[in-house]
């Protein structure tokens, strides 16, 4: 899991009247027609960092299951 501090602008889209009830949506997309999820993940992480979001931590799923 990648934990980011969002800049409150990157990837944000509005949804008309639904914003009042549900807030904004943040979306980043991987590469078109890319079948390997790892390559798409790296593209998304790169877009986030390039847009001003700061990566704070990377947490492995195995370490999360030990905490519970």
HUDA-V91575 format. One record per backbone hydrogen bond with DSSP energy under -1.0 kcal/mol. CO is the residue of the C=O (numbers start at 1). NH is the residue of the N-H. E is the energy in kcal/mol with one decimal. If there is no record, write none. Layout:
BEGIN
co->CO nh->NH e->E
co->CO nh->NH e->E
END
This chain:
BEGIN
co->1 nh->59 e->-3.1
co->3 nh->56 e->-3.1
co->3 nh->57 e->-1.6
co->5 nh->54 e->-2.1
co->9 nh->12 e->-1.7
co->11 nh->27 e->-2.2
co->13 nh->25 e->-1.9
co->15 nh->18 e->-1.6
co->16 nh->19 e->-1.5
co->18 nh->22 e->-3.1
co->19 nh->23 e->-2.0
co->25 nh->13 e->-2.6
co->31 nh->34 e->-1.4
co->36 nh->40 e->-1.7
co->37 nh->41 e->-2.7
co->38 nh->42 e->-2.1
co->39 nh->43 e->-1.9
co->40 nh->44 e->-2.4
co->41 nh->45 e->-2.8
co->42 nh->46 e->-2.2
co->43 nh->47 e->-2.1
co->44 nh->48 e->-2.4
co->45 nh->49 e->-2.4
co->46 nh->50 e->-2.6
co->47 nh->51 e->-1.4
co->48 nh->53 e->-2.4
co->49 nh->52 e->-1.1
co->54 nh->5 e->-2.9
co->57 nh->3 e->-3.0
co->60 nh->64 e->-1.1
co->61 nh->65 e->-1.8
co->62 nh->66 e->-1.2
END
